[in-house]
Structures are given as structure tokens and as C-alpha cells.
Amino acid sequence: MTSTPILSVIIPSYNEEESIPTTTNRLSELIKKWKEEGKISGSSFIMYVDDGSDDKTWELIEKYYKESQGEVRGIKFSRNYGNQRAILAGLCESEKQGADCIITIDADLQQDENKIIDFVEKYKTGAQIVCGIRNDRNTDSFLKKMTAIGFYKLMNILGVNIKINHSDYRLVSSEVVRVLNKFRETNLFLRGMFNELGFKKDYIYFDVKPRNKGKSKYTPFSLFTLALNGITSFSLVPLRMVTFIGFLMSLVSFLIGISAIIDKYITKNFVPGWTTIVVAIGFVSGIQILCLGIIAEYLGQLFQEVKDRPRYIIEKQLS
């Protein structure tokens, strides 16, 4: 690996007009410094991916593209496709434009941008994937912290070994991107996909800062959807649980039937009552609906995959 790799810094952006000026200036300063120190190539660049913003995000990207003479580049989606597809587009386009290593960071710079060069140093020593791990979740609310930790633990129980507090602050080599591009999933959960690829991995630990501007564009629903994609894309355990629950309920029903026969014909202690029946029916019905919901989620994923539609459409590009 070259001692001065071409670095691309990808910034997925959705309605980030408040953050872009500060983020661009800060990252441009760092990249200029690292170029002068000979740590990265003079051809290194920043690439924004406008994920269908309806504010002035794209206008600002065009402005910085012209002012930087191409050091700041941009991709504009035809509509909002989501953070994971924006990251994927940035990875693929950066690889096409000659980047040796590519790092993704949030537009609000809550992830410590000073650590970028540490990612690059790990790459120089042979790591093909360098994952950013949060030191803590002190900036999150109690509910978000508990649900996030619970999700990572659940994923590990289901057989997807992802480190707790792993984020999308990550560096990958161009070789990894070329392999990733062979995966054709529509519903993306990149943390799981990079875990599946293999390659030599390393880790960088960082602190999370307050947002420099604006508010997070991640809603509870989008986080829930991302978590659901992660579970259904990488584990069949929920489907196997449905089979187990069905077997267990059949066994319980059989035992209840045996008990009812004993009560009626042997102990003569049979007391008919509607309460037991109602509770039993309600419980079994709830289990059935839950199982149907799990199966429906997998069928929905399959339905989206077999249509094989483009994962995103690029309307404009600055490179």
C-alpha cells in the first residue's frame, strides 16, 4: 500500500444546509494539513451525497465544488433513498474516481473528525476495513441508549457478530468496495455487510460530540426500519423461532387436552368456565399474529429484492 493514499471522505447529507459550511471548512483544513505533511495524496477529496434534500444543501455543495476547484465533489439523488444507500453510492463513486481508501462520516461532525488520520494509519498498516466504535453513548437519551445497546446484543444473539456501539464512521479500501459492489441487496444494512466480507479489520475508538448545527435527521421510525433490515437481512433465527413457537403451542394444547380428560373421567373435578377459554384463545391468537408478522416481514423483504430495481438514481454529479 502506498504511504500517501488517495483518501475520499464521504458525507451523506439530507437537509444539512446548516451543517455543510462548518463541516466543509473543518474537513478542508484537515485534508490540506495532511496533504502538506505527506500523510495523504494531493488528489484526496471530499464527496457529499445529497440524499434528496429539499433545502439548500445541493446549492452549497455546488458552491464549494467551484470554490475548491474539485476538491469538494458531490452526488445528488433524484429523491430521498436513505442513509445506507447514500453511503453506498459515495463508496462506489469514490472508488471509480481513484480513491485508495474511503471513509464515511456524518455531516454534523459529531464523530471526531480528528480521528480520520488514525483510520488512514491503520489502513497503511494493512487493515482493509477500519471500524469506528463509540466510547460511550452519553450524548443519547436514556431510551435511545437502551434500545441501541439492546439491538446490538440481539444481533449478536442472532449470530451477527457486530461490536456494540459500532457506527457508520468507517474506512474501507477500494478493494473492499469492489467486492461490496457485487452484493445486490436492495435493503441495506452496511454494518452487517462489512462484517460478512471478511478482510483484515481494525478498530478506532472515538468520542461523540454535540452537533455543530441543526438537528439529527434520524427519526425513531427510520432507526427502527434500519434495525429491522439488519435483523431480517442477516438472520433466519426469527423464522426458526416461529417454527419452535408453533411446536411449543401444539405441545401445550395437547397437554391441556390430556389434563381436561383426566379431570373429567378420573378425578371428576372438571369445572367448565369461559375465562380459561377466552384467555387461551387470546394468547394463541396473539402468538399467531406475531408469527404471521415475522413471516410477512421476510416476504416483504423478498418482494423488494426480486423486483431488482435500482438502489438509487443519481440526478447530478460533480467530480
C-alpha positions in Angstrom: 0.0 0.0 0.0 1.2 3.5 -0.8 2.4 5.7 2.0 0.3 8.6 0.6 -3.0 7.0 -0.4 -5.8 8.9 -2.2 -8.4 9.5 0.5 -12.1 10.2 -0.1 -14.2 11.5 2.8 -17.9 10.7 2.1 -20.6 12.8 3.8 -24.2 11.6 3.3 -26.4 14.6 3.6 -30.1 15.1 3.9 -31.3 18.7 4.6 -27.9 19.7 6.1 -27.7 23.3 4.9 -26.9 24.4 8.4 -24.0 21.9 8.9 -22.3 22.0 5.5 -20.4 25.3 5.7 -18.8 24.4 9.1 -18.2 20.8 8.1 -16.6 21.7 4.7 -14.3 24.3 6.2 -13.2 22.0 9.0 -12.5 19.0 6.8 -10.8 21.1 4.1 -8.4 22.4 6.8 -7.6 18.9 8.0 -7.1 17.5 4.5 -4.9 20.4 3.5 -2.8 19.8 6.6 -2.4 16.1 6.0 -1.5 16.7 2.3 1.2 19.1 3.4 2.5 16.6 5.9 2.6 13.9 3.2 0.2 11.6 5.0 -2.3 11.5 2.2 -2.1 12.2 -1.6 -2.7 15.6 -3.0 -5.5 14.1 -5.1 -7.6 13.3 -1.9 -11.1 14.8 -1.9 -14.4 15.3 0.0 -17.6 13.9 -1.5 -21.0 14.9 -0.4 -24.0 12.7 -1.3 -27.2 14.8 -1.3 -29.9 12.3 -0.4 -32.8 14.1 -2.0 -32.7 17.3 0.2 -35.4 19.9 -0.2 -33.4 22.8 1.3 -30.2 24.5 0.0 -27.9 21.5 0.6 -27.1 21.0 -3.1 -26.6 24.7 -3.8 -24.0 24.8 -1.1 -22.3 21.6 -2.5 -22.1 23.3 -5.9 -20.7 26.4 -4.3 -17.9 24.6 -2.5 -17.2 22.5 -5.6 -16.5 25.6 -7.6 -14.5 27.3 -4.9 -12.3 24.3 -4.1 -11.6 23.5 -7.8 -12.9 20.0 -7.4 -11.5 19.1 -4.0 -15.1 19.1 -2.8 -17.3 16.9 -5.0 -20.9 15.9 -5.0 -23.7 13.5 -5.9 -27.3 14.4 -6.0 -30.0 11.7 -5.7 -33.3 12.1 -7.6 -35.1 11.6 -4.4 -34.5 10.5 -0.8 -33.2 6.9 -0.8 -31.9 6.8 2.8 -28.6 7.0 4.6 -27.4 3.5 3.8 -27.8 3.9 0.0 -26.2 7.3 0.2 -23.2 5.8 1.8 -23.1 3.0 -0.8 -23.2 5.5 -3.6 -20.4 7.5 -2.2 -18.3 4.4 -1.8 -18.8 3.2 -5.3 -18.3 6.6 -7.0 -15.2 7.3 -4.9 -13.7 4.0 -6.0 -14.5 4.8 -9.6 -12.7 8.2 -9.2 -9.5 6.6 -8.0 -9.7 6.7 -4.2 -7.4 4.1 -2.5 -9.3 4.3 0.9 -12.7 5.8 1.6 -14.1 7.0 4.9 -17.7 7.9 5.8 -18.6 10.5 8.4 -21.8 12.2 9.4 -22.5 15.7 8.2 -22.8 17.1 11.7 -19.3 16.1 12.6 -20.4 14.5 15.9 -17.9 11.8 15.1 -14.4 13.1 15.9 -13.0 14.2 12.6 -9.5 14.4 14.0 -9.5 10.6 14.2 -9.7 10.4 10.3 -5.9 10.3 10.0 -5.8 7.4 12.6 -8.1 5.4 10.3 -5.7 6.1 7.4 -2.7 5.0 9.5 -4.5 1.7 10.3 -5.1 1.3 6.5 -1.4 1.9 5.8 -0.5 -1.0 8.2 -2.7 -3.4 6.2 -6.3 -3.1 7.5 -8.8 -3.2 4.7 -11.8 -2.3 7.0 -11.4 0.1 9.9 -14.5 0.4 12.1 -15.2 3.4 14.3 -16.5 2.4 17.8 -18.1 4.9 20.1 -16.5 5.1 23.6 -19.9 5.7 25.1 -23.5 6.8 24.4 -23.6 9.7 26.9 -25.0 12.1 24.2 -28.0 9.9 23.7 -31.3 9.9 25.6 -31.9 7.1 28.0 -34.4 5.4 25.7 -32.1 5.7 22.6 -29.2 4.4 24.6 -31.1 1.3 25.9 -32.7 0.5 22.6 -29.3 0.8 20.8 -27.5 -1.5 23.2 -30.4 -3.9 23.1 -30.3 -4.0 19.3 -26.5 -4.8 19.2 -27.0 -7.6 21.9 -29.9 -9.0 19.9 -27.9 -9.0 16.7 -25.1 -11.0 18.4 -27.7 -13.5 19.8 -29.0 -13.9 16.3 -25.5 -14.8 15.1 -24.4 -11.4 13.5 -21.3 -10.5 15.4 -21.3 -6.7 15.4 -19.4 -4.8 18.1 -21.6 -2.8 20.5 -21.6 0.9 19.6 -20.2 0.3 16.1 -21.2 3.2 13.9 -21.1 4.2 10.2 -17.9 6.1 10.9 -15.7 3.6 8.9 -12.8 3.4 6.5 -12.7 0.8 3.7 -10.2 0.1 0.9 -11.0 0.3 -2.8 -10.6 -3.5 -2.9 -13.4 -3.9 -0.4 -15.7 -1.6 -2.3 -15.2 -3.6 -5.5 -16.2 -6.7 -3.6 -19.1 -5.0 -1.9 -20.4 -3.8 -5.3 -21.1 -7.5 -6.2 -23.7 -7.6 -3.4 -27.0 -6.7 -5.0 -29.3 -6.4 -1.9 -31.9 -3.7 -2.0 -32.4 -3.4 1.7 -29.0 -2.4 3.0 -27.5 -2.8 6.5 -23.9 -2.0 5.8 -22.6 -2.8 9.3 -23.7 -6.3 8.8 -22.5 -6.5 5.2 -19.0 -5.4 6.1 -18.9 -8.0 8.8 -19.8 -10.6 6.2 -17.0 -9.6 3.8 -14.1 -10.8 5.9 -10.8 -9.0 5.1 -8.4 -7.7 7.7 -10.2 -5.5 10.2 -9.1 -3.0 12.8 -10.9 -0.6 15.2 -10.7 3.1 16.2 -12.4 4.3 19.3 -13.8 7.9 19.4 -15.9 10.2 21.5 -19.1 11.7 20.2 -19.5 15.5 20.2 -22.7 17.6 20.2 -23.9 18.5 16.7 -22.3 21.7 15.4 -25.6 22.8 13.7 -29.2 21.7 13.1 -31.0 18.5 14.3 -30.5 14.9 13.6 -32.4 13.6 10.6 -32.7 10.1 12.0 -36.3 9.6 13.3 -37.3 6.8 15.6 -39.1 5.2 12.7 -36.0 5.3 10.4 -33.9 3.8 13.2 -36.5 1.1 13.7 -36.5 0.4 10.0 -32.7 0.2 9.9 -32.7 -2.2 12.8 -35.4 -4.4 11.2 -33.4 -4.5 7.9 -30.4 -5.6 9.9 -32.2 -8.4 11.6 -34.1 -9.8 8.6 -31.1 -9.4 6.2 -28.7 -11.4 8.2 -30.5 -13.9 10.4 -33.1 -16.7 9.9 -33.4 -17.1 13.7 -36.8 -15.3 13.9 -38.3 -17.6 11.3 -37.0 -20.6 13.2 -38.4 -19.2 16.3 -41.8 -19.2 14.6 -41.4 -22.9 14.0 -40.4 -23.5 17.6 -43.3 -21.5 19.0 -45.8 -23.3 16.8 -44.4 -26.7 18.0 -44.5 -25.4 21.6 -48.1 -24.2 21.4 -49.1 -27.5 19.9 -47.5 -29.4 22.8 -49.1 -27.1 25.4 -52.5 -27.6 23.7 -52.0 -31.4 23.7 -51.1 -31.4 27.4 -54.1 -29.2 28.3 -56.3 -31.7 26.4 -54.9 -34.6 28.4 -55.4 -32.7 31.6 -59.0 -32.0 30.7 -59.7 -35.7 30.0 -58.1 -36.7 33.4 -60.2 -34.1 35.2 -63.4 -35.2 33.6 -63.1 -39.0 33.7 -60.7 -39.8 36.6 -60.7 -37.0 39.2 -64.3 -35.9 38.5 -63.1 -32.4 39.2 -64.0 -30.8 35.9 -65.4 -27.3 36.2 -66.3 -25.6 32.9 -65.5 -21.9 32.6 -65.3 -19.4 29.9 -62.4 -17.4 31.5 -59.8 -20.1 30.7 -61.1 -20.5 27.2 -61.0 -16.7 26.5 -57.5 -16.3 27.9 -56.2 -19.3 25.9 -57.8 -18.1 22.7 -56.4 -14.6 23.2 -52.9 -15.9 23.9 -52.8 -18.3 21.0 -54.2 -15.6 18.7 -51.6 -13.2 19.8 -48.8 -15.7 19.0 -50.3 -16.4 15.6 -50.4 -12.7 14.7 -46.8 -12.3 15.9 -45.7 -15.2 13.8 -47.6 -14.0 10.7 -46.0 -10.6 11.2 -42.5 -12.1 11.2 -43.2 -14.1 8.2 -44.7 -11.1 6.4 -41.6 -9.1 7.1 -39.4 -11.6 5.4 -41.8 -11.9 2.5 -41.8 -8.1 2.2 -38.0 -8.2 2.0 -38.1 -10.9 -0.6 -40.7 -8.9 -2.6 -38.5 -5.9 -2.7 -35.4 -7.8 -3.7 -36.9 -9.8 -6.6 -38.1 -6.6 -8.3 -34.4 -5.8 -8.8 -35.0 -2.0 -9.1 -32.0 0.4 -8.9 -30.9 1.1 -5.4 -30.6 4.8 -6.2 -30.7 7.2 -9.1 -28.1 9.9 -9.5 -29.6 13.0 -10.9 -26.5 15.2 -10.9 -22.8 14.7 -10.2 -19.9 17.0 -9.6 -16.4 15.4 -10.0 
